[in-house]
Amino acid sequence: MGLLVFVVAFLFVLGAALLLLRSAKLPKIPDHVKSQPYEDDEEDDWH
């Protein structure tokens, strides 16, 4: 009986961990979203 409870608890924890890992993946950025240049990119006043 104790072994059955342990197996069920282990499967529950494993399933919860897999769900967390799946939801923690970085979202895919859509193709139509482009990076915007900084406003200071064209100026070379730093040197």
HELIX and SHEET records of a PDB file:
HELIX    1   1 GLY A    2  SER A   23  1                                  22    
END                                                                             
